[in-house]
Amino acid sequence: MNLKRYILGTAVATLSLIGCTEKFEEMNTNPWTSNNLDVQHLMTFSQLKMFSNGAEAWRGNIITSGPIAQNTACLYTTGQGFAIDDSHTSPTFDLIYGDVTRNITDAVDRLTNEGKTAQVAQFTIIKVVNLLRATQIYGDIPYSEAGKGFSEFVYYPKYDAQEDALKAMVSDLQSARDVLSNASTGDIITYDLYDAGISGPSKYVKLANSLLMKIGLMMSEADPSTGATVFNDGYSHSGGYISNWSEAVYVRHVSDGGPWGEHVNGTGIAVEGQVGGFSYTYLSELALKSMQDNQDPRMFRVVSHLDYTGGISKAMSDTTQYTNFNPFLKAGDEGTFVKAHYRGVRLGDNGDGNRGVFFNVEKNGAQQAAYWVNQNLAEDAPDDDPYQFNNDGQFITLAGLNPATFNQLSPSIVIGADEVQFMIAEASTIPSYGVADASAFQRAVEFAMSKYNSLDFPGADYESMFVELYKRQTDTNYDHTAAVTDYVTAAVARYNAAADNDARRDVVVYEQWISLLGDGYNSFALWNRTHLPSIVDYVIPEADRDYDLPKYPSDPLVDPSVVQDGIQEVPLHRGGVTNWVRPSRFPYPNRELNVNAANANEAMQRQRGGVGESTNFIAIKQWYSNQSN
């Protein structure tokens, strides 16, 4: 592929789309339309944009959706504090509807008039990729009238009920797939940023079938009969689905244009703190401790301490600073302090509870874990200060999502081979779906373990370096390759030992949830649909709303001889706007409630289904949400 050629195309499209403004009406009627651009540039722009906006990814992915799903955490508490902040939750809506959908609609109108049905089919699939994310996050969305301001003067699009939007996506995917199944490479646009090991129409046919499987499973809670039909249509189609990493569809990224440009990985550039400041992107304590319990070898690739030298978040890579490095040693349960290298952020919105390490009676306060290497170090501290990272500071620094792996050059996965196998494995636990693939779960876990190398994620050198550090300092017999095999074997054993389909489904969803580290949108959608894994509570139990810190008369790092003297209870989670109910959606943007008020308010009342205004809208379940608890 000639990636530079694609970059040029998207750059041209970007310059022609500067007219995007704040209001939905203006987005749909802006005179700077794409109609004078070659549609191939519109296609690359529409493929790339949802993955390349760092400002949106920081807010929608890192701050909000990932922490709600609780595999990642962020010290901005909109997500994990169950709060509302329009500046964090509106950018995803604005990006998809302001920057992408109208250009897809313009391209489809032009290509339809020219009779280029195969190219219309490509754009139709790209539209579903974008708007599927929108409905997973917001619920009812504009679908049938989206982007029609310029072509049909629909300035204020109606909101389709989520059920109707999903069924329309199914119909669109089926039609597009049928066209492409009979097309040749010469019929389609090959100026294409959806990368895969296969090309031509078959790439889009497999993508369409995989999307049908995803939507079919998305319906499993609300309408399992229809969901089973849709899932099996994609699963059984002669064109096949994404079955291995060589068929997976993803988007490559390059650094051209800089952090605020159009070509970087948006989530990655936010993890690096280059789109507004340090992003506070960490592993949740829940996810981290589960990985440690399972001896998950991916910890060497996806977890690191953060080095903020120079104002950019990097992975701490100076292995000479570590002592007895052990990523698998847990930081201690509630009420205990263990000098462990990796500690996650607890679910909540209070600093003492989120990242408190111990309570120091002498100072009458909690010692909190450091955000980054040497953050707690006084400017005039002597070299032997215990908070130096190369002293005990390494044991009270938070575990971050590793910038060596998740950065501006990481690929963005549209649908991965592991996700498709996890879908098949989960469908096999739902009798009404009629799927019985006993090997899918093992394939899914194997693909999840090989994902980073298969798609050339960065971070391989970091992984090797810290594996060697662990072997050198802690376990000379550790074999990383054998550890991967052992992990897969243990996961399959947990699956086989599960008592029934519900328990097996919990095992499947846990493995998919942990494989989605860094992809908050899909991890949120997975939890929202299933309310699994079961370790992620729908309602925060009363016992988990406060946290017991171990209490010491003075600082145990300064004086290791001091003995713990009980516990100190500190606030952890204050309930947000939902009274401790985990949110099931993002709210609609304030701008949309002002500009397209009639349609947005009608959609909100429809989704409330009689639930009163005293219940915040983000606590109202979506149509596809798990309804059982």
C-alpha positions as CSV (number, residue, x, y, z in Angstrom):
1,M,0.0,0.0,0.0
2,N,1.1,3.6,-0.6
3,L,0.3,5.1,2.7
4,K,1.7,8.5,1.8
5,R,-0.7,8.7,-1.1
6,Y,-3.6,8.1,1.4
7,I,-2.2,10.7,3.7
8,L,-2.2,13.3,0.9
9,G,-5.8,12.4,0.1
10,T,-7.0,12.8,3.7
11,A,-5.0,16.0,4.0
12,V,-6.8,17.5,1.0
13,A,-10.1,16.4,2.5
14,T,-9.3,17.9,5.8
15,L,-8.4,21.3,4.4
16,S,-11.7,21.4,2.6
17,L,-13.7,20.5,5.7
18,I,-12.5,23.3,7.9
19,G,-16.0,24.9,7.8
20,C,-17.3,22.6,10.5
21,T,-18.9,24.7,13.2
22,E,-20.5,24.2,16.5
23,K,-24.2,24.0,15.6
24,F,-25.8,20.9,14.2
25,E,-27.7,22.9,11.6
26,E,-24.5,24.6,10.4
27,M,-22.7,21.3,10.2
28,N,-25.4,20.1,7.8
29,T,-25.7,23.2,5.7
30,N,-22.1,24.4,5.7
31,P,-21.2,25.7,2.2
32,W,-17.8,24.1,2.4
33,T,-19.2,20.8,1.3
34,S,-17.3,17.9,0.0
35,N,-19.0,17.8,-3.4
36,N,-16.1,19.3,-5.3
37,L,-13.6,16.6,-3.9
38,D,-12.8,13.3,-5.4
39,V,-14.8,10.7,-3.5
40,Q,-11.7,8.7,-2.8
41,H,-10.5,11.5,-0.6
42,L,-13.8,11.5,1.2
43,M,-13.5,7.8,1.8
44,T,-10.1,7.9,3.4
45,F,-11.2,10.9,5.5
46,S,-14.3,9.0,6.7
47,Q,-12.3,5.9,7.5
48,L,-9.6,7.7,9.4
49,K,-11.4,10.5,11.3
50,M,-13.1,8.4,14.0
51,F,-9.7,7.0,15.0
52,S,-7.4,10.0,14.7
53,N,-8.9,12.8,16.8
54,G,-6.8,13.0,20.0
55,A,-9.1,15.6,21.7
56,E,-12.1,13.4,21.2
57,A,-10.4,10.1,22.1
58,W,-9.0,11.6,25.3
59,R,-12.6,12.6,26.4
60,G,-14.8,9.8,24.9
61,N,-12.4,6.9,25.3
62,I,-9.9,7.6,28.1
63,I,-11.9,9.8,30.4
64,T,-15.4,8.4,30.0
65,S,-16.1,5.1,28.4
66,G,-13.1,3.1,29.4
67,P,-13.4,4.0,33.1
68,I,-17.2,3.2,33.1
69,A,-16.3,-0.2,31.8
70,Q,-13.6,-0.3,34.5
71,N,-10.8,-2.0,32.7
72,T,-9.0,1.3,32.6
73,A,-9.1,4.3,34.9
74,C,-8.7,8.0,34.7
75,L,-8.2,10.6,37.4
76,Y,-10.7,12.8,35.6
77,T,-13.8,11.4,37.3
78,T,-16.5,11.9,34.7
79,G,-16.5,8.2,33.8
80,Q,-15.5,6.4,37.0
81,G,-17.3,9.0,39.2
82,F,-20.6,8.5,37.3
83,A,-20.7,12.3,36.6
84,I,-21.7,14.5,33.8
85,D,-19.4,16.9,31.8
86,D,-20.6,17.9,28.4
87,S,-17.0,18.7,27.3
88,H,-16.1,15.1,27.8
89,T,-19.2,13.4,26.3
90,S,-20.2,15.6,23.4
91,P,-17.0,15.3,21.3
92,T,-17.8,11.8,20.1
93,F,-21.2,12.9,18.8
94,D,-19.7,16.0,17.3
95,L,-17.0,14.1,15.5
96,I,-19.2,11.4,14.0
97,Y,-22.0,13.8,12.9
98,G,-20.1,16.9,12.3
99,D,-17.0,15.6,10.6
100,V,-17.9,12.2,9.1
101,T,-21.5,11.5,8.4
102,R,-22.4,14.4,6.1
103,N,-19.4,13.6,3.9
104,I,-20.4,9.9,3.6
105,T,-23.9,11.0,2.7
106,D,-22.6,13.5,0.1
107,A,-20.3,10.8,-1.4
108,V,-23.2,8.2,-1.5
109,D,-25.5,10.7,-3.3
110,R,-22.9,11.5,-5.9
111,L,-21.9,7.8,-6.5
112,T,-25.6,6.8,-6.7
113,N,-26.2,9.3,-9.4
114,E,-23.2,7.9,-11.3
115,G,-24.4,4.3,-10.9
116,K,-21.3,3.2,-9.0
117,T,-23.1,0.7,-6.8
118,A,-20.0,-1.1,-5.5
119,Q,-18.5,2.2,-4.3
120,V,-21.8,3.1,-2.7
121,A,-21.6,-0.2,-0.9
122,Q,-18.1,0.6,0.5
123,F,-19.3,3.9,1.9
124,T,-22.4,2.2,3.3
125,I,-20.2,-0.2,5.4
126,I,-18.0,2.8,6.5
127,K,-21.2,4.6,7.6
128,V,-22.2,1.6,9.7
129,V,-18.7,1.4,11.3
130,N,-19.1,5.1,12.4
131,L,-22.7,5.1,13.5
132,L,-22.5,1.7,15.3
133,R,-20.1,3.4,17.7
134,A,-22.6,6.3,18.1
135,T,-25.5,4.1,19.0
136,Q,-23.4,1.9,21.3
137,I,-22.6,5.1,23.3
138,Y,-25.7,7.3,23.0
139,G,-28.7,5.0,22.3
140,D,-31.2,6.4,19.9
141,I,-29.4,8.3,17.2
142,P,-30.0,10.1,13.9
143,Y,-29.5,7.3,11.3
144,S,-32.1,7.5,8.5
145,E,-31.8,11.3,8.2
146,A,-28.2,11.7,9.3
147,G,-26.0,13.9,7.1
148,K,-28.9,15.0,4.8
149,G,-28.7,18.8,5.4
150,F,-27.0,19.6,2.1
151,S,-28.6,17.0,-0.1
152,E,-32.2,17.1,1.2
153,F,-32.3,20.2,3.5
154,V,-32.9,18.0,6.6
155,Y,-31.3,20.4,9.0
156,Y,-32.7,18.8,12.1
157,P,-32.6,15.0,11.7
158,K,-34.9,12.8,13.7
159,Y,-33.6,10.3,16.1
160,D,-34.2,6.7,15.1
161,A,-35.0,4.3,18.0
162,Q,-32.0,2.1,18.6
163,E,-33.8,-1.0,17.6
164,D,-34.8,0.6,14.3
165,A,-31.3,2.0,13.7
166,L,-29.7,-1.4,14.2
167,K,-32.2,-3.1,11.9
168,A,-31.5,-0.4,9.3
169,M,-27.8,-1.0,9.7
170,V,-28.5,-4.8,9.1
171,S,-30.4,-4.0,6.0
172,D,-27.7,-1.7,4.7
173,L,-24.9,-4.2,5.4
174,Q,-26.8,-7.0,3.7
175,S,-27.4,-4.9,0.6
176,A,-23.8,-3.7,0.5
177,R,-22.5,-7.2,1.0
178,D,-24.7,-8.6,-1.8
179,V,-23.4,-5.9,-4.2
180,L,-19.8,-6.4,-3.3
181,S,-20.1,-10.2,-3.5
182,N,-20.6,-9.8,-7.2
183,A,-18.1,-7.0,-7.8
184,S,-14.6,-7.0,-9.0
185,T,-11.6,-5.0,-7.8
186,G,-12.0,-2.6,-10.7
187,D,-15.5,-1.7,-9.4
188,I,-14.4,-0.4,-6.0
189,I,-12.3,2.4,-4.6
190,T,-8.9,1.0,-3.8
191,Y,-7.6,4.3,-2.4
192,D,-8.3,2.7,0.9
193,L,-7.3,3.2,4.6
194,Y,-9.0,0.0,5.8
195,D,-6.0,-2.2,5.9
196,A,-6.0,-6.0,5.9
197,G,-4.0,-8.9,4.6
198,I,-6.6,-9.4,1.9
199,S,-7.8,-6.8,-0.6
200,G,-10.6,-6.2,-3.1
201,P,-14.3,-6.7,-2.5
202,S,-13.8,-9.7,-0.3
203,K,-12.2,-7.6,2.4
204,Y,-15.5,-5.6,2.6
205,V,-17.7,-8.7,2.4
206,K,-15.9,-10.2,5.4
207,L,-16.1,-6.9,7.3
208,A,-19.8,-6.6,6.5
209,N,-20.4,-10.2,7.7
210,S,-18.4,-9.6,10.9
211,L,-20.4,-6.4,11.6
212,L,-23.6,-8.4,11.1
213,M,-22.4,-10.9,13.7
214,K,-21.5,-8.0,16.1
215,I,-25.0,-6.4,15.7
216,G,-26.7,-9.7,16.0
217,L,-24.9,-10.3,19.3
218,M,-25.7,-6.7,20.3
219,M,-29.4,-7.7,20.1
220,S,-29.0,-10.7,22.3
221,E,-30.5,-9.1,25.4
222,A,-33.3,-7.1,23.8
223,D,-34.4,-9.3,20.9
224,P,-32.5,-12.6,20.9
225,S,-34.7,-14.1,18.2
226,T,-33.9,-11.4,15.7
227,G,-30.3,-11.2,17.0
228,A,-29.8,-14.9,16.3
229,T,-31.0,-14.5,12.7
230,V,-28.8,-11.6,12.1
231,F,-25.8,-13.2,13.7
232,N,-26.2,-16.4,11.7
233,D,-26.6,-14.5,8.5
234,G,-23.1,-13.1,8.9
235,Y,-21.7,-16.3,10.4
236,S,-23.0,-18.6,7.7
237,H,-22.6,-16.4,4.6
238,S,-20.5,-17.8,1.8
239,G,-18.3,-14.7,1.8
240,G,-17.0,-15.6,5.2
241,Y,-16.1,-13.4,8.2
242,I,-12.8,-12.2,9.7
243,S,-11.3,-15.5,10.8
244,N,-7.7,-14.7,11.5
245,W,-5.3,-11.7,11.9
246,S,-4.5,-11.7,8.2
247,E,-8.1,-10.8,7.5
248,A,-8.6,-8.3,10.4
249,V,-9.5,-4.8,9.3
250,Y,-7.5,-1.9,10.9
251,V,-6.2,1.6,10.2
252,R,-2.5,2.4,10.2
253,H,-1.3,5.7,11.6
254,V,1.7,8.0,11.0
255,S,3.0,11.1,12.7
256,D,2.6,13.4,9.7
257,G,0.8,16.6,10.8
258,G,1.9,16.3,14.4
259,P,-0.2,15.7,17.5
260,W,-3.2,17.8,16.4
261,G,-3.0,16.5,12.8
262,E,-5.3,14.0,11.0
263,H,-3.1,10.9,10.9
264,V,-2.0,10.0,14.4
265,N,-3.8,7.4,16.6
266,G,-6.1,9.7,18.6
267,T,-6.2,7.5,21.7
268,G,-2.4,7.0,21.5
269,I,-1.5,10.7,21.2
270,A,-3.8,11.3,24.2
271,V,-2.1,8.6,26.2
272,E,1.1,10.4,25.4
273,G,-0.4,13.6,26.8
274,Q,0.2,15.6,23.6
275,V,-3.3,16.9,23.1
276,G,-4.0,19.1,26.2
277,G,-1.8,17.7,28.9
278,F,-1.1,14.7,31.0
279,S,-4.0,12.3,30.5
280,Y,-4.0,10.3,33.8
281,T,-4.6,7.0,31.9
282,Y,-4.1,4.0,34.2
283,L,-5.2,0.5,34.7
284,S,-8.1,0.0,37.0
285,E,-7.3,-1.8,40.2
286,L,-9.9,-4.3,39.3
287,A,-8.4,-5.1,35.9
288,L,-4.8,-5.0,37.1
289,K,-5.4,-7.4,40.1
290,S,-7.3,-9.8,37.9
291,M,-4.4,-9.9,35.4
292,Q,-2.0,-10.5,38.3
293,D,-4.2,-13.3,39.7
294,N,-4.1,-14.9,36.3
295,Q,-0.4,-14.4,35.7
296,D,-1.3,-12.6,32.5
297,P,1.9,-12.2,30.4
298,R,0.4,-9.3,28.5
299,M,1.3,-7.2,31.5
300,F,4.8,-6.8,30.1
301,R,3.3,-5.2,27.0
302,V,0.3,-3.2,28.2
303,V,1.4,-1.9,31.6
304,S,4.1,0.5,32.6
305,H,5.1,3.3,35.0
306,L,4.8,6.7,33.4
307,D,7.7,9.0,32.8
308,Y,6.6,12.6,32.4
309,T,10.0,14.1,31.7
310,G,9.7,16.9,29.2
311,G,5.9,17.1,29.4
312,I,5.2,14.0,27.3
313,S,4.0,10.8,28.9
314,K,6.4,8.0,28.1
315,A,6.9,4.5,29.4
316,M,9.5,4.3,32.2
317,S,12.3,2.4,30.4
318,D,15.3,2.8,32.7
319,T,15.5,-0.7,34.1
320,T,18.5,0.2,36.3
321,Q,16.1,2.0,38.6
322,Y,14.1,-1.1,39.6
323,T,14.7,-3.5,42.5
324,N,13.3,-7.0,42.6
325,F,10.8,-6.2,39.8
326,N,7.7,-8.3,40.0
327,P,4.7,-7.2,37.9
328,F,2.6,-10.0,39.3
329,L,2.9,-9.0,43.0
330,K,-0.4,-7.4,44.0
331,A,-0.5,-4.1,45.9
332,G,-2.5,-5.5,48.8
333,D,-6.1,-5.9,49.6
334,E,-8.2,-3.3,51.5
335,G,-6.6,-2.4,54.8
336,T,-3.1,-3.7,53.9
337,F,0.0,-2.1,52.3
338,V,2.3,-4.2,50.1
339,K,5.4,-2.7,48.5
340,A,4.4,-3.8,45.0
341,H,5.5,-2.3,41.7
342,Y,2.2,-2.0,40.1
343,R,-0.9,-0.5,41.7
344,G,-4.1,0.5,39.8
345,V,-6.7,3.2,40.4
346,R,-9.8,2.3,42.4
347,L,-13.3,3.1,41.1
348,G,-14.4,6.4,42.6
349,D,-14.1,10.1,42.7
350,N,-12.1,10.9,45.8
351,G,-8.3,11.0,45.7
352,D,-7.7,9.5,49.1
353,G,-9.8,6.5,48.1
354,N,-8.8,6.3,44.5
355,R,-5.0,6.2,45.0
356,G,-4.4,6.3,48.7
357,V,-1.6,4.0,49.8
358,F,-1.6,4.3,53.5
359,F,-2.8,6.8,56.2
360,N,0.0,8.6,58.0
361,V,-1.2,9.6,61.5
362,E,1.8,11.9,62.1
363,K,0.8,14.0,59.0
364,N,-3.0,13.4,59.5
365,G,-3.4,12.4,55.9
366,A,-3.2,9.8,53.3
367,Q,-0.1,9.1,51.3
368,Q,-1.2,8.9,47.7
369,A,0.4,7.0,44.9
370,A,2.4,9.1,42.4
371,Y,1.0,9.8,39.0
372,W,4.4,9.4,37.4
373,V,8.0,8.6,38.2
374,N,9.4,10.9,40.9
375,Q,6.2,13.0,41.0
376,N,6.3,12.9,44.9
377,L,9.9,14.0,45.0
378,A,10.7,17.3,46.7
379,E,12.9,19.6,44.6
380,D,15.6,19.7,47.4
381,A,15.4,16.1,48.3
382,P,18.7,14.3,48.9
383,D,19.6,11.4,46.7
384,D,18.5,8.9,49.3
385,D,15.0,10.3,49.7
386,P,12.6,7.3,49.9
387,Y,10.3,8.8,47.3
388,Q,13.1,8.7,44.7
389,F,11.8,6.1,42.2
390,N,15.0,4.1,42.5
391,N,14.3,3.8,46.2
392,D,10.8,3.0,47.5
393,G,9.2,5.5,45.2
394,Q,8.9,2.7,42.7
395,F,6.5,0.9,45.0
396,I,4.0,3.8,45.2
397,T,3.7,4.8,41.6
398,L,0.5,4.1,39.6
399,A,0.5,1.6,36.8
400,G,-0.3,3.3,33.5
401,L,-1.6,2.1,30.2
402,N,1.7,1.7,28.5
403,P,2.7,4.5,26.1
404,A,5.3,2.3,24.5
405,T,2.4,0.2,23.1
406,F,-0.5,2.6,23.0
407,N,0.8,5.7,21.2
408,Q,0.3,7.9,18.2
409,L,1.6,5.1,15.8
410,S,-0.5,2.2,17.2
411,P,-3.0,0.7,14.7
412,S,-6.7,1.3,15.3
413,I,-8.7,-2.0,15.0
414,V,-12.0,-1.8,13.1
415,I,-12.8,-5.4,13.9
416,G,-10.1,-7.8,15.1
417,A,-9.7,-11.6,14.8
418,D,-10.0,-12.0,18.6
419,E,-13.2,-10.0,18.7
420,V,-14.9,-12.2,16.1
421,Q,-13.9,-15.4,17.9
422,F,-15.1,-14.0,21.2
423,M,-18.4,-13.3,19.5
424,I,-18.7,-16.9,18.3
425,A,-17.6,-18.2,21.7
426,E,-20.3,-16.1,23.4
427,A,-23.0,-17.0,20.9
428,S,-22.1,-20.7,21.7
429,T,-23.2,-20.1,25.3
430,I,-26.7,-18.7,24.1
431,P,-28.8,-21.8,23.1
432,S,-31.2,-19.7,21.0
433,Y,-28.4,-18.7,18.7
434,G,-27.8,-22.3,17.6
435,V,-24.0,-21.9,17.5
436,A,-21.9,-24.7,18.8
437,D,-18.2,-24.0,18.3
438,A,-16.3,-25.6,21.2
439,S,-13.0,-24.3,19.9
440,A,-13.9,-20.7,19.4
441,F,-13.0,-19.6,22.9
442,Q,-9.5,-21.0,22.7
443,R,-8.9,-19.4,19.3
444,A,-10.2,-16.1,20.7
445,V,-7.7,-16.1,23.7
446,E,-4.9,-17.2,21.4
447,F,-5.7,-14.3,19.0
448,A,-5.9,-11.9,21.9
449,M,-2.5,-13.0,23.1
450,S,-0.9,-12.6,19.7
451,K,-2.7,-9.3,18.7
452,Y,0.1,-6.9,19.4
453,N,2.7,-8.7,17.4
454,S,0.2,-9.7,14.6
455,L,-0.8,-6.1,13.9
456,D,2.7,-4.6,14.5
457,F,1.8,-2.6,17.6
458,P,4.8,-0.8,19.0
459,G,6.2,-1.9,22.3
460,A,7.8,-5.2,21.5
461,D,11.2,-3.9,22.6
462,Y,9.8,-2.7,25.9
463,E,8.1,-6.0,26.5
464,S,11.4,-7.9,25.9
465,M,13.3,-5.5,28.1
466,F,11.0,-5.9,31.1
467,V,10.7,-9.7,30.6
468,E,14.5,-9.8,31.0
469,L,14.3,-7.5,34.0
470,Y,11.9,-9.8,35.7
471,K,14.0,-12.9,34.9
472,R,17.2,-11.1,36.1
473,Q,15.8,-9.8,39.4
474,T,13.0,-12.1,40.4
475,D,12.4,-15.4,38.5
476,T,15.3,-16.7,36.5
477,N,13.1,-19.6,35.3
478,Y,10.4,-17.4,33.7
479,D,9.7,-18.3,30.1
480,H,7.5,-15.8,28.4
481,T,6.6,-18.0,25.5
482,A,5.6,-20.8,27.9
483,A,3.7,-18.2,30.0
484,V,1.5,-17.3,27.0
485,T,0.7,-21.0,26.4
486,D,0.0,-21.5,30.1
487,Y,-2.3,-18.6,30.1
488,V,-4.4,-19.9,27.2
489,T,-4.5,-23.4,28.9
490,A,-5.6,-21.9,32.2
491,A,-8.3,-19.8,30.5
492,V,-9.7,-22.8,28.6
493,A,-9.6,-24.8,31.9
494,R,-11.7,-22.0,33.6
495,Y,-14.2,-22.2,30.6
496,N,-14.4,-26.0,30.8
497,A,-14.9,-26.0,34.5
498,A,-17.8,-23.5,34.4
499,A,-21.0,-25.0,35.8
500,D,-23.3,-23.8,33.0
501,N,-23.7,-21.5,30.0
502,D,-24.1,-18.4,32.2
503,A,-20.8,-19.2,33.9
504,R,-19.1,-19.9,30.6
505,R,-20.4,-16.7,29.2
506,D,-18.8,-14.8,32.2
507,V,-15.4,-16.4,31.4
508,V,-15.7,-15.5,27.7
509,V,-16.7,-11.9,28.4
510,Y,-13.9,-11.4,31.0
511,E,-11.3,-12.5,28.4
512,Q,-12.8,-10.1,25.8
513,W,-13.0,-7.3,28.4
514,I,-9.4,-7.6,29.3
515,S,-8.4,-7.9,25.7
516,L,-10.1,-4.5,25.0
517,L,-7.7,-2.5,27.2
518,G,-7.3,0.9,25.5
519,D,-10.6,0.5,23.6
520,G,-13.1,2.1,26.0
521,Y,-15.9,2.3,23.4
522,N,-16.1,-1.4,22.8
523,S,-15.4,-2.4,26.4
524,F,-18.2,-0.1,27.6
525,A,-20.6,-1.6,24.9
526,L,-19.6,-5.1,26.0
527,W,-20.3,-4.4,29.6
528,N,-23.5,-2.5,28.9
529,R,-24.9,-5.4,26.8
530,T,-24.0,-8.2,29.2
531,H,-23.4,-6.6,32.6
532,L,-20.3,-8.9,32.6
533,P,-17.7,-9.7,33.6
534,S,-19.4,-10.3,36.9
535,I,-16.6,-8.6,38.8
536,V,-17.9,-5.3,37.3
537,D,-20.9,-4.3,39.5
538,Y,-23.9,-2.6,38.0
539,V,-24.7,-0.9,41.3
540,I,-21.7,-0.1,43.5
541,P,-22.3,-2.0,46.7
542,E,-22.5,0.0,49.9
543,A,-19.4,-1.7,51.2
544,D,-17.3,-0.4,48.2
545,R,-18.3,3.3,48.6
546,D,-15.6,3.8,51.2
547,Y,-12.1,2.4,51.4
548,D,-10.0,1.2,54.4
549,L,-6.5,2.4,54.2
550,P,-3.9,0.8,56.5
551,K,-3.0,3.3,59.2
552,Y,0.6,3.9,60.5
553,P,1.9,6.2,63.2
554,S,4.3,7.6,60.7
555,D,5.6,7.0,57.2
556,P,6.5,3.3,56.8
557,L,8.7,4.1,53.8
558,V,10.8,6.5,55.8
559,D,10.9,4.2,58.8
560,P,10.2,0.5,57.9
561,S,10.1,-0.4,61.5
562,V,6.8,1.3,62.2
563,V,3.9,-1.2,62.7
564,Q,0.4,-0.8,61.2
565,D,-2.1,0.5,63.8
566,G,-5.5,-0.4,62.4
567,I,-7.3,1.2,59.4
568,Q,-8.5,4.6,58.3
569,E,-11.8,4.7,56.4
570,V,-11.8,7.3,53.6
571,P,-14.4,8.1,50.9
572,L,-14.1,6.3,47.6
573,H,-17.2,6.7,45.5
574,R,-19.9,9.4,46.2
575,G,-22.5,8.1,43.8
576,G,-22.2,10.7,41.0
577,V,-25.5,11.7,39.4
578,T,-26.8,8.2,39.3
579,N,-26.8,7.2,43.0
580,W,-24.0,4.6,42.4
581,V,-25.7,3.0,39.3
582,R,-23.1,2.5,36.6
583,P,-24.1,4.7,33.6
584,S,-25.6,3.0,30.5
585,R,-25.0,5.8,28.1
586,F,-23.5,9.2,27.4
587,P,-25.9,12.1,27.5
588,Y,-26.7,13.9,24.3
589,P,-24.7,17.1,23.8
590,N,-26.0,20.3,25.2
591,R,-25.6,21.9,21.8
592,E,-27.9,19.2,20.3
593,L,-30.5,19.8,23.1
594,N,-30.6,23.4,22.1
595,V,-30.3,23.3,18.3
596,N,-32.3,20.0,17.6
597,A,-34.3,20.2,20.8
598,A,-37.6,18.7,19.6
599,N,-36.1,15.6,18.1
600,A,-33.5,15.1,20.9
601,N,-36.1,15.6,23.7
602,E,-38.6,13.2,21.9
603,A,-35.8,10.6,21.8
604,M,-35.0,11.0,25.5
605,Q,-38.6,10.6,26.5
606,R,-39.0,7.6,24.4
607,Q,-36.0,5.9,26.0
608,R,-37.1,6.8,29.5
609,G,-40.1,4.6,29.0
610,G,-42.0,6.2,31.9
611,V,-39.0,6.5,34.2
612,G,-39.2,9.9,35.8
613,E,-37.0,12.9,35.5
614,S,-35.5,12.3,38.9
615,T,-33.4,9.5,37.4
616,N,-30.6,11.0,35.5
617,F,-30.7,10.1,31.8
618,I,-27.3,8.4,31.8
619,A,-28.7,5.9,34.2
620,I,-31.5,4.9,31.8
621,K,-30.7,1.7,30.1
622,Q,-30.4,1.5,26.3
623,W,-32.5,-0.8,24.2
624,Y,-29.5,-3.2,23.9
625,S,-28.5,-2.9,27.6
626,N,-28.8,-5.9,29.9
627,Q,-32.2,-5.5,31.6
628,S,-32.0,-8.2,34.3
629,N,-30.5,-6.2,37.1
